[in-house]
Amino acid sequence: MVGCFFEADAQWRSHHEGPRKTAFVRRSVRALASDLAALGIPLLVRKVPWFADAPAAIVELMQETGATHLQFAAEYPLNEVKRDRSVWRAVTGIGRQCTRHEGSVVLRPGQLLTNAGRPFTVFTPFKRRWISALSAATLEVVPSPEPQGEAIAPLSVCWDEAAEADDTAIWPAGSHAARKQLDRFCLEALQRYQKDRDFPGVEGTSRLSPHLAAGTISPRQVLNAVGLDGPIESSAYVNELVWRDFYRHVIAAFPHVSRGGSFHPHYDHLRWEQNPSGLEAWKSGQTGYPLVDAAMRQLTSTGWMHNRLRMVAAMFLCKHLLIDWREGERFFMEQLVDADFAANNGGWQWSASTGTDAAPYFRVFNPELQGQRFDPEGTFTRRMVPELKEVPDRFLFNPLKAGLTLNYPRPIIDHGMARQRAIDRYRNSQPNRSD
Ligand SMILES: Cc1cc2nc3c(=O)[nH]c(=O)nc-3n(C[C@H](O)[C@H](O)[C@H](O)COP(=O)(O)OP(=O)(O)OC[C@H]3O[C@@H](n4cnc5c(N)ncnc54)[C@H](O)[C@@H]3O)c2cc1C
């Protein structure tokens, strides 16, 4: 047996995956190389810049090593689906066996359909069907390989470590680190997840997203660890794993989403603002809205953002600033260590009200109220925006009212005006307007 990792750096760049995610993946590959070496199994790393190069490279490798059977985990964005199909054809075409595993989902896209035989576009009925389809077989995890001899030295992987984003301390990579993180979460935070999960100042979520996105742990492994003892319907944590599967089922069933389209195509005609200075203020955490700025600074300084903040920051961009959600989607992909096309696109289209089962267009989060509600003591916001350290709690999310001289921008847009403008603009792009 040999393991093989194909690095498609040009393709990843074209998907806007940034240096943090790439460095995390590379560190994960190094960890995998040493895990496999301990079992006497070499891991080969090949550069295939584009997915289109993969079939020929795999065939060549199988011929070179005499391998008779290829096993891989399927992925669901459009280009990945095309790649997997071509690899399958190429490998079976030379008479070798090919097996695909569902490593990135709990239930395979295409497996769950409505009573009318269509893909689900609404989360709650999807979740009901998802739970009823769970079985011992769907929760099976592919076992680790057996040792095939004495331990060997891991092959050195020729990446320039010095040039990589060094997040080792905040994002330890590899399957052992993932397991450790999962065990810690189950022990320390799972019981309080429902209560704590919305508060960015509390370590209340699992932070497993970089591992789930890179494949160093699978959602089935996570579900087996957290979900199966209590009533699964009411588990807030399992609910998030279902959202994760839901968005994968959506992109697999509706390929226009992978081509940059709004899930509801009429929103492709919505008129967005051209506002480069607003976009720049948003990216750099200088909007004058403390919770939005804290969120964006968490993203750019750590490569991760709390889920509540992802919704607040995303909605601010596409509702307050009326900037095309695709600008934000791309920036998140570039910055996130857990960049994941399905979850990111789903989250952006939810926030922009253009997606499946999205927030209704007239829902516009008020960043001041969101701050008061989800960071009531300002622990998180003051950590990320130290300019506001001295501002008393009651003015923290509207610091202008404090009457202090601060090295912090005034709000770049008025909330009330922006909310009304967004509602009007969205209303005008509804397909069945009678006026
Ligand atoms: C605008 C926007 C962009 C997002 N971009 C990404 C992204 O690129 N990559 C990513 O993994 N998640 C993304 N999410 C979903 C979610 O914010 C993160 O998965 C979550 O914050 C990761 O932290 P955690 O592992 O502690 O989550 P936990 O709360 O511990 O959840 C466990 C796991 O469930 C999955 N999950 C949780 N919430 C969601 C959700 N709303 N949608 C889909 N899956 C979910 C993740 O895999 C997560 O690791 C995005 C959400 C929004 C609103």
The ligand as a Gaussian input file, in Angstrom:
#p B3LYP/6-31G(d) Opt

LIG

0 1
 C      -20.742000      33.896000       6.200000
 C      -20.343000      32.537000       6.735000
 C      -19.222000      31.901000       6.222000
 C      -18.837000      30.631000       6.705000
 N      -17.729000      30.025000       6.156000
 C      -17.368000      28.786000       6.589000
 C      -16.233000      28.117000       6.030000
 O      -15.572000      28.595000       5.086000
 N      -15.887000      26.919000       6.564000
 C      -16.615000      26.321000       7.582000
 O      -16.257000      25.223000       8.011000
 N      -17.705000      26.916000       8.084000
 C      -18.102000      28.124000       7.645000
 N      -19.205000      28.735000       8.198000
 C      -20.002000      28.008000       9.205000
 C      -19.593000      28.216000      10.671000
 O      -19.459000      29.584000      10.956000
 C      -18.291000      27.503000      11.039000
 O      -18.362000      26.151000      10.609000
 C      -18.077000      27.497000      12.553000
 O      -18.012000      28.808000      13.034000
 C      -16.769000      26.769000      12.852000
 O      -16.474000      26.809000      14.216000
 P      -16.572000      25.490000      15.104000
 O      -15.822000      24.375000      14.491000
 O      -16.197000      25.874000      16.489000
 O      -18.125000      25.177000      15.011000
 P      -19.072000      24.320000      15.940000
 O      -20.150000      25.217000      16.436000
 O      -18.317000      23.558000      16.934000
 O      -19.769000      23.345000      14.891000
 C      -19.264000      22.043000      14.572000
 C      -19.038000      21.903000      13.100000
 O      -20.267000      21.990000      12.391000
 C      -20.067000      22.639000      11.143000
 N      -20.860000      23.877000      11.139000
 C      -21.156000      24.664000      12.195000
 N      -21.955000      25.675000      11.813000
 C      -22.158000      25.522000      10.494000
 C      -22.904000      26.251000       9.517000
 N      -23.623000      27.329000       9.833000
 N      -22.865000      25.828000       8.236000
 C      -22.170000      24.729000       7.892000
 N      -21.454000      23.997000       8.770000
 C      -21.455000      24.386000      10.046000
 C      -18.587000      22.969000      11.039000
 O      -17.948000      21.959000      10.312000
 C      -18.151000      22.975000      12.503000
 O      -16.789000      22.677000      12.682000
 C      -19.613000      30.004000       7.722000
 C      -20.731000      30.657000       8.235000
 C      -21.101000      31.907000       7.756000
 C      -22.314000      32.600000       8.328000

